[in-house]
Amino acid sequence: MSLDTRDGVVIGEGVLLENQPTSFVTRALGGVIDVVVTALAYVLVLLGFLAIGGGIGEDGTRILSVVLIVLFFVVVPTTVETLTRGRSLGKLAVGIRIVRDDGGPVRFRQALVRALVGVLELWLTVGSVALICSLVHPQGKRVGDLLAGTYAIRVRSTVTARAVVPMPPALAGWAAVADVGRLPDGLALSVRQFLVRAPGLHPTSRADLGGRLATEVLAHVSPPPPAWAHPEQVLAAVVASRRDRDYRALRRAETGEQQDGARLRRLPFGVPDPEN
């Protein structure tokens, strides 16, 4: 079963975080907003400094212009993307975010590379280099994204409800005592996708794929299931067991944190807490 995770990140037990790249039009609109806002802010601040210090001379004006260029076209974009984890005014307006290729938030290094390269591809070439690169790249990346290892994703999208794999009643007893190890991410994702799509598969392909996945999964399970168990039931029992066990562990951790917090807030030596 082929898996295409180029636009997603597999975490935990085969959970795929789907990061859908933005369209060229959406990203271009966000870029235009950022460019217009940055250019206006630069011009207004430059005019303000010149009006206040009109006697700084030609050399002073050049130095001031260079300082403001570095400030508005490198320092400000780097700071904004780092602090907001990939957002800016234009990206916020169109509902997109810059993330790393692994799906994580951008850091200072990625933001700095994007800003430095942006001086060339956005400002010195009037956006032509970024335009051409975004048009030909499948994820709409510009040169700064290629060098920084980032791309833009949508943060406003319809949430698709995912089917919950139920525990087969016939294997509930076995699953309760079975030791299910951590499945490789690719295998866990394949199992989940197979169980969701199985009803629509051809019977022969369904039986063959189910059997092969069950063989791979059982290498991480002890003891083996009953001999009469159907491969799809085994897969469903393993997935449901892992899900339920992780949920219980999460609930225990949350309860423990709440209890620890209550003990930390409690006054020592039997001193009564002040009345609210």
Order of alpha helices (4+ residues) and beta strands (2+ residues): beta-beta-alpha-alpha-alpha-alpha-beta-alpha-alpha-alpha-beta-alpha-beta-alpha-alpha-beta-alpha
